[in-house]
Amino acid sequence: MTGERDGNGRRHGPPRRAGLDAERFDEAWERVNERGRTAGRDRLQQLRIKSVLAVQAGLAAALAWGAARWLTGMPSPIFAPAAAVAVITSSFGRRLPNTVELLAGVTLGIFVSDLLIEAIGVGVWQTGVIVTAAILVALALSTRGGIVGNASGTAVLLGALSSSRHTLEFPRFVDALIGGAVGLAVTLLLVPINPLRVMRRVAAPTLRELADQLRLTASALRRRDHALAEQALTRSQEIGAELGKFWDAFGGAKETAQLAPARWPRRRSVRHYQMGAPEVDQAVWNTRVLARRVLVLIEDGEPVPETLPDAVDALGAAVHALQQEVVSGWGPQDARRHALRAVAEATRAETAGTGLSGTVIVGQVRSAVSDVLQSTGMDRTEALRRIRDVAAAQSRPDP
């Protein structure tokens, strides 16, 4: 029950099952192992990215405290480090807009709090009134969450620190302004992220998951395995749910390449990846439709031409080659070759005869191939022309 052992007692893995399901069991076990390895690599990559964020935040907080204390003379310039850290931890790609929201929210919170503290004083119920008023005024002026959150947070701080208001006589807006400026300086001048590294570390796992999902879909189609098809559909939905992180990282990389002088030489490479990002996004959604139609095909008992699973497999190979291009900088030749092979196999399947779902799968393979080709730098017109040429060549009868 605990796995096979050799003569020395070493365990080699799970017990092999006897019977017709042995091959399926072994493949499932290998997939579990592979997913565990890739998940570990992805967590390590995320930790590396977040460690840079932690260093940036710590450095920005210290510099903001020192700068605000030196410029304003305040013994406890609490808003400066708070603003600096807020800028650092804001979403990639939105640090400038978030800094504006931060300063607007802090200013609004200070204004409302100062008026109410003078009118009703401080205390338990007064703090509740101050925070409620700050939020209502912020909502009346703007629906942006950053402004509302910073206005309410500032109101809480001022209410809690009212007993030491002598340390807050200097306009707090200047304090927050110093912190926001320091935060931007740290992220864009002192410790800017490497935009290419960030994009590769986010894009590569997405493409790897997509390639694995397509291989799983092909296997389910080839075996008419309903459970395997459901698993493939679930994985495609999980990939779609992670696209928000994909776009956040790409937005942050673009912002850094545009604004950080040390990263300006990376602009051209960043634009190359940026141009392919929408097609990767679209490919994820097209393959989700493909996986859903495979499930319906199996449920309806439609015919499965031999080359239809081969087409899905070839599409997975194209995505895998695209992932290798992202990681290693290889050229797009392999990705394009596998993608066009997927079109050829899908066209053969259509010629052999497909049902409704099978025809939809053929169409989704072609759509996803167009996405892959464009993500390699090929323009849409050329991609569609090549797809039509390959499909036409396969549709012509043999002489």
Order of alpha helices (4+ residues) and beta strands (2+ residues): alpha-alpha-alpha-alpha-alpha-alpha-alpha-alpha-alpha-alpha-alpha-alpha-alpha-alpha
